[in-house]
Amino acid sequence: MIDFLTYEQIKEAADAVRSRITKTPDVGIILGSGLGELAEAVNDAVFVPYQEIPNWPVSTVEGHQGRLVIGELEGQQVLVMQGRTHYYEGYSMSLIGLPVRVMQSLGAGSLIVTNAAGGVNPTFNPGDPMLITDHLNLMGMAGNSPLRGPNLDQFGPRFPDMSQAYDLEYCDIARQVAAEHNIILNEGVYAGLAGPSFETTADLKFLLAIGVDAVGMSTVPETTVARHGNMRVLGFSGISNKANLDGSTITTHEEVLEAGQVLVPKLEKLIRGVLCRL
Ligand code: HPA
């Protein structure tokens, strides 16, 4: 089990992907739970199953396919992760960051990250996307960062700035695209928790009180690694369920996957619209 990725391990993975493609990817895209269908939109696609990439963390979760889909979308070369790995699956934080390191090694300068999330903000409805304007790093704050361990100077500094984790210009583009397509696009702060249990009612009241709008079990590690390597990041949460703030309902993975069906067409419009403006 890899605790701290080395530059050589990253290079090995990146070389394996590079040997399968002819063009440099511009944008990396990570598809969250129930959102994998978006990858079907990629043209002239090359598929690379995660099992065929050295050191790659393979996802075990239902609703996550496990492959890279690399090709063209709206004039951009995209490298899409159809399925991602989560920390709760047992991989080290450093390894959760490997896919983003590979994107950086291949030359991608931007990352679009998506996830399924619970709506903590009581005005949010399932089926509506949220533009991530900032995140709360509840996994990393207490020491569990994907950047823990020897710094990889080839990618970025020991102490990277995170003050504008989500690119302001990309956020503006996303707002414009949403308006053009009449898509309700909420905005807010995403909190990344380790999971895999959903939150208790007390957890959710705490998250609401500290300014969280949506909660999930991913994205924060990938954005942290992306910013360390100076990628510009755009993030969308697909709100799949209302957070159970009064303890009256239960949250299930099935409901998360079902909401994906409603969210995929909206996220596809948003991502296509953003890509053709980059
Ligand atoms: N909590 C945490 N993660 C999630 C949720 C939730 O309510 N919904 C989808 N992912």
Boltz pocket constraint, residues with backbone or C-beta under 6 A from the ligand:
constraints:
  - pocket:
      binder: B
      contacts: [[A, 116], [A, 117], [A, 118], [A, 119], [A, 197], [A, 198], [A, 199], [A, 215], [A, 216], [A, 217], [A, 238], [A, 240], [A, 241], [A, 242], [A, 243], [A, 251], [A, 256]]
      max_distance: 6.0
